[in-house]
């Protein structure tokens, strides 16, 4: 090609068509250890439906006590919205030290405590910082769905120790002790238990803690429901059963006791050496817990506890109602949970509770959670929450009982 003055000009090259290959995100293989939560699966489906009664919720339905809410509002208005110390608000650390020291007659230091973004972060730090290939963790089955995936994500091995509805889902300490091997690194406890509501007696906790101390095995104790004891019995924490903290981590939060689930303040109590390690890890995860909510936590611990006693009375009434209605329901094997706000009845052994919960939601509008969300030995169980008004619970079973009568299991 030439111009008017006779000079040659190169032809422009045709434009290259660029295509991009679709590739999957390069997630770490450990992500495969995270299951699709059965709770979320049911709740998401229920969100697309009308006239649903939720017996699926794992958080209090009662309001946050006013003095607690006021303390958080006051903190915000006073400009307390920056970072605290990474270990937690100093006033809260002191309040927790004094509270646990008085409750369990145990001398603690603020250096034994790390404030976290809810008990979930506390358990995340504890398990992910210790799980590793070759380390086996004994986990009660059923149990809260967080534990096993965290252990497996970090290369640890999970060995489930099953409990049964016919025994009130009580844990036999001998079942833990006889399953301890050379590979056993830790035992994970949760009392009152989610999803069963079982409260382990002092004899059970003592036997496990003492054996683990003798063998050099860690005990991680999730105690977020420690105030929701529905019968006249004293709660047994690992803090009241262990002679030292070197092999113990006690984890709790304000979420259940004071209806502060969305405010995200929890803690872990352990030896000063363990807290020092976890504190460094915590700085690279959430850094600090919600500052105004930590001020609310101080008010919760130091304020009038009548609000907690009133809440327990309400849950006890609902527990009794729910237990009676479960016992009236065909095919359900119930028991009387001692704490928390869940019951975990069995269906016949051969029945797939996941299928039952799904059909029951679609056909009756009552949302529950199938047992396979909580373990490997409870696929025929259903978690029912009584964190709903007595009227809603009654209405839900007016739908469930006639529907169950029609089933052919």
Secondary structure, 3 states (H helix, E strand, C coil): CECCCCCECCCCCCCCCCCCCCCCCCCCHHHHHCCCCHHHHHHHHHHCCCCCEECCCCCCCCCCCHHHHHHHHHHHHCCCCCCCCCCCCHHHHHHHHHHHHHHHCCCCCHHHEEEECHHHHHHHHHHHCCCCCCCEEEEEECCCCHHHHHHHHCCCEEEEEECCHHHCCCCCHHHHHCCCCCCEEEEEEECCCCCCCCCCCHHHHHHHHHHHHHHCCEEEEECCCCCCECCCCCCCCHHHCCCCCCCEEEEEECCCCCCCHHHCCEEEECCHHHHHHHHHHHHCCCCCCCHHHHHHHHHHHHCCCHHHHHHHHHHHHHHHHHHHHHHHCCCCECCCCCECCEECCECCCCCCHHHHHHHHHHHHCEECEEHHHCCCCCCCEEEEECCCCHHHHHHHHHHHHHHHHCCCC
